[in-house]
């Protein structure tokens, strides 16, 4: 493709999908659009590729940096975490257009006479079909399986009941195994490869294995594979990835903060030690997002880390912060000293400086209402403007596969120290943390403390591997924080009751002025009658800020929001009532959801 073609083609791709795809064939021999039909299209790689590029729209965007769960929260809690969802008439995630496009490509690939091209794009389409169904199974459980396009007159197909979860997983595995066998092996930051497919298989096999382990309330069928089978398969593909992919852990290029650098480097091509797939953003092509604006502007929901996560970070020597006497009443400057470096590389802590700036910058209570001010995905100040951030956003990275491997083995009951050394401990090495060792490991009671929203599933508490499972979950909390995993981790572990526990922020002993970053400047005043300082932020007690003990204590978040997680209902989403009506009840409703329909 000549340079003139690139100048036209690439911006269009980025605008459509947020992806930068290089190396296309010449497109000038494509059939004119006014004459395109399924009979005349898909004849060559250019046409197939032009159609398949739209599959990438399935990947998340802002969900890759905006979190709303028990570890990161905003001014308003999600309906999922408050237990306030209702049965929608339509929508609600029950959309199938993306699958129709995937199946259309698969149906008409024979139009292309080049077998190598057909196999390559069949593998790509089947990757995306497995990805599509993973999202549907996570959300709804049993769903109908479609492997051909369904027309508006195909009543039998349109009105069919849901297929079993076991059947769907079997089809997903067939698809992803084909993708692994036939996708390109060359690394690519922005295109799906064999390694992306292996990472996806690792992800959904871990999900299914742990879901079945903890969700014993569902009937998976007499022919269903055990939860351990799925965990074993997760461990196999994850170890294969670790040993053969060439990916490792990004150690940093320019700073002594490699974990932070992983999320603030503009081009994912500079992170390919670890990044398997990313969304490409580039302001020159009009492709942007709002990571900076979200974390630095009070009008974007005031995202905040909760004290639950802040307290979960270990000390730099590997000991537990929550084992320290008086940790509950430590103020910010004290509680952040000597912690896992990932804490200071995820939020603003004393001594923090904005990227490219020399001045110290304190947590801003106008922007983050817990006080724990997120810094992940925050780059230079020029990108603080609305729709003006263009760092690439990571979709798959090797760090997740390492965590999946360790968790699958621990949950399956077969983890050894050597397994931790090639997974969790490589992540710890990145930031200079001591290794996780099985010898002498004991249960951290903070992580199972119900008052703090700790884990309480009886299956976990009775597991012989409880201690190491908890530590791997801690590692997952810390390493993958604010990356879009936490909600469905809670779902698969059957720990939704964590949402009912109080949400807290920083501790304050009472009204007064506070120098949060220790630079000698007052950053916050909490007052009861009238403010008396020149603090950058002045918060009236009982109006702008609420403390757990009334006049002292931890900042209370969402104290006025009722929460009622329903253990018998909320682990699956409801099927929209209009869809059930259209099928005459062939689509059954998920347990606990009452849509008022009878058939």
HUDALIN-V164572 format. One record per backbone hydrogen bond with DSSP energy under -0.5 kcal/mol. NH is the residue of the N-H (numbers start at 0). CO is the residue of the C=O. E is the energy in kcal/mol with one decimal. If there is no record, write none. Layout:
BEGIN
{{NH CO E} {NH CO E}}
END
This chain:
BEGIN
{{5 1 -2.0} {6 2 -2.0} {7 3 -1.1} {7 4 -0.5} {8 4 -3.2} {9 5 -2.3} {11 7 -1.1} {12 8 -2.1} {13 9 -2.5} {14 10 -2.6} {15 11 -2.1} {16 12 -2.6} {17 12 -0.5} {17 13 -2.3} {18 12 -0.6} {20 18 -0.6} {21 19 -0.5} {29 26 -1.8} {34 31 -2.2} {35 32 -1.2} {40 36 -2.2} {47 43 -2.2} {48 44 -3.1} {49 45 -2.2} {50 46 -1.5} {51 47 -2.9} {52 48 -2.0} {53 50 -1.1} {54 51 -2.0} {55 52 -1.2} {56 53 -1.6} {57 54 -2.1} {58 55 -1.6} {63 60 -2.1} {64 61 -2.2} {65 61 -2.3} {66 64 -0.7} {68 71 -3.5} {72 303 -2.7} {74 300 -2.5} {81 77 -1.4} {82 78 -0.8} {82 79 -0.6} {83 78 -1.8} {84 78 -0.7} {87 85 -0.6} {93 90 -1.7} {94 92 -1.7} {99 95 -2.0} {100 96 -1.9} {101 97 -1.9} {102 98 -2.8} {103 99 -2.1} {104 100 -2.0} {105 101 -2.0} {106 102 -2.2} {107 103 -1.9} {108 104 -0.9} {110 107 -1.9} {111 108 -2.4} {112 42 -0.6} {114 112 -0.8} {117 113 -2.3} {118 114 -2.6} {119 115 -2.1} {120 116 -2.4} {121 117 -2.2} {122 118 -2.4} {123 119 -1.7} {124 120 -2.5} {125 121 -2.6} {126 122 -1.9} {127 123 -2.1} {128 124 -2.0} {129 125 -2.1} {130 126 -2.4} {131 127 -2.7} {132 128 -2.5} {133 129 -2.0} {134 130 -1.9} {135 131 -1.7} {136 132 -2.9} {137 133 -2.5} {138 134 -1.4} {139 135 -3.3} {140 135 -0.6} {140 136 -1.7} {141 139 -0.6} {142 162 -0.6} {145 143 -0.5} {150 148 -0.5} {153 150 -1.5} {154 152 -2.1} {157 153 -2.8} {158 154 -2.2} {159 156 -1.1} {161 585 -0.5} {162 142 -1.4} {167 163 -2.4} {168 164 -2.7} {169 165 -2.0} {170 166 -2.0} {171 167 -2.6} {172 168 -2.4} {173 169 -2.0} {174 170 -2.4} {175 171 -2.9} {176 172 -2.5} {177 173 -1.7} {178 174 -2.2} {179 175 -2.7} {180 176 -1.9} {181 177 -1.4} {182 178 -2.4} {193 183 -2.9} {196 192 -2.0} {197 193 -2.1} {198 194 -2.2} {199 195 -2.3} {200 196 -2.4} {201 197 -2.5} {202 198 -2.1} {203 199 -2.7} {204 200 -2.4} {205 201 -1.7} {206 202 -2.0} {207 203 -2.3} {208 204 -2.4} {209 205 -2.5} {210 206 -2.6} {211 207 -2.4} {212 208 -1.6} {213 209 -2.2} {214 210 -2.7} {215 213 -1.2} {217 214 -0.8} {219 217 -0.8} {223 220 -1.5} {229 225 -1.4} {230 226 -2.1} {231 227 -2.8} {232 228 -2.2} {233 229 -2.2} {234 230 -2.6} {235 231 -2.3} {236 232 -2.3} {237 233 -2.4} {238 234 -2.6} {239 235 -2.3} {240 236 -2.2} {241 237 -2.6} {242 238 -2.4} {243 239 -2.0} {244 240 -2.3} {247 272 -3.3} {260 256 -2.4} {261 257 -1.5} {262 258 -0.6} {262 259 -1.3} {263 260 -1.0} {264 260 -0.8} {267 265 -0.5} {269 266 -2.0} {270 267 -2.1} {271 268 -0.5} {273 270 -2.1} {274 270 -2.9} {275 395 -2.0} {276 395 -1.9} {277 188 -2.6} {278 392 -3.0} {279 17 -1.0} {280 278 -0.5} {281 286 -0.9} {284 281 -1.6} {285 282 -1.5} {286 281 -2.2} {287 285 -0.6} {288 388 -2.3} {293 289 -2.6} {294 290 -1.7} {295 291 -1.2} {296 292 -1.1} {299 296 -1.4} {301 296 -0.5} {303 72 -2.4} {304 371 -2.2} {305 70 -2.7} {306 503 -2.6} {309 305 -2.1} {310 306 -2.9} {311 307 -0.7} {311 308 -0.8} {312 308 -1.0} {312 309 -0.5} {314 318 -3.3} {315 337 -3.5} {317 314 -2.3} {322 319 -1.3} {323 320 -1.9} {326 323 -1.5} {328 325 -1.2} {329 326 -1.3} {333 330 -0.9} {334 330 -2.7} {335 331 -1.6} {336 333 -1.1} {338 335 -0.8} {339 313 -2.6} {342 339 -2.6} {343 339 -0.5} {344 340 -1.0} {345 342 -1.5} {346 342 -1.9} {347 372 -2.1} {348 346 -0.5} {350 516 -0.5} {351 348 -1.8} {353 358 -0.6} {356 353 -2.6} {360 351 -2.6} {364 362 -0.6} {366 363 -1.6} {367 363 -2.4} {368 301 -0.8} {370 367 -0.7} {371 304 -0.5} {372 370 -1.2} {373 371 -0.6} {374 345 -3.5} {375 345 -1.2} {377 374 -1.8} {378 376 -0.6} {382 379 -2.1} {383 380 -1.9} {387 288 -0.6} {387 384 -0.9} {388 288 -2.0} {391 265 -1.4} {392 278 -1.3} {394 276 -2.6} {395 276 -1.9} {397 273 -2.4} {399 396 -1.0} {400 396 -1.0} {401 397 -2.2} {402 398 -1.8} {403 399 -2.7} {404 400 -2.4} {405 401 -1.9} {406 402 -2.5} {407 403 -2.7} {408 404 -1.8} {409 405 -2.3} {410 406 -3.1} {411 407 -1.6} {412 408 -0.7} {412 409 -0.8} {413 408 -2.7} {414 408 -0.5} {418 415 -0.9} {419 415 -1.5} {420 416 -2.1} {421 417 -1.0} {422 419 -1.1} {424 419 -2.7} {425 422 -0.9} {426 422 -1.3} {427 423 -2.0} {428 424 -1.9} {429 425 -1.1} {430 426 -0.7} {430 427 -0.8} {431 427 -0.5} {431 428 -0.9} {432 427 -2.5} {433 315 -0.6} {436 434 -0.6} {440 437 -1.9} {444 442 -0.8} {446 443 -1.0} {447 444 -0.8} {448 445 -1.3} {449 447 -0.7} {451 448 -1.4} {452 449 -1.8} {453 448 -2.3} {454 446 -2.6} {459 456 -0.7} {460 456 -2.1} {461 457 -1.5} {462 459 -1.7} {465 462 -1.9} {468 464 -2.6} {469 465 -2.6} {470 466 -1.8} {471 467 -2.3} {472 468 -2.3} {473 469 -2.3} {474 470 -2.4} {475 471 -2.2} {476 472 -2.7} {477 473 -2.5} {478 474 -3.1} {479 475 -2.2} {480 477 -0.5} {482 479 -1.5} {488 484 -1.6} {489 485 -2.4} {490 486 -1.8} {491 487 -2.3} {492 488 -1.9} {493 490 -1.2} {494 489 -2.4} {497 494 -2.1} {498 495 -1.9} {499 496 -1.4} {500 496 -0.5} {500 497 -0.8} {502 556 -0.7} {504 554 -2.3} {505 369 -2.6} {507 552 -2.0} {511 525 -2.5} {513 523 -2.9} {515 513 -0.9} {517 514 -0.6} {522 513 -2.3} {523 513 -1.9} {524 536 -2.2} {525 511 -2.8} {526 524 -0.6} {526 538 -2.1} {535 521 -0.9} {536 522 -1.1} {538 524 -3.1} {540 526 -3.3} {541 544 -3.0} {542 539 -1.9} {543 539 -2.7} {544 539 -1.6} {546 549 -0.5} {547 553 -2.2} {548 551 -2.9} {549 546 -2.0} {550 548 -1.5} {552 507 -2.4} {554 505 -2.8} {555 545 -3.0} {556 502 -2.7} {556 554 -0.5} {560 557 -1.6} {561 559 -0.6} {563 81 -2.0} {566 564 -0.7} {568 565 -1.7} {569 565 -2.8} {571 568 -1.3} {572 138 -3.4} {576 87 -2.3} {577 88 -2.2} {579 575 -1.6} {580 576 -2.4} {581 577 -2.4} {582 578 -1.3} {583 580 -1.6} {584 579 -2.5} {585 582 -1.3} {587 585 -0.8} {592 589 -1.7} {593 591 -0.6} {594 592 -0.7}}
END
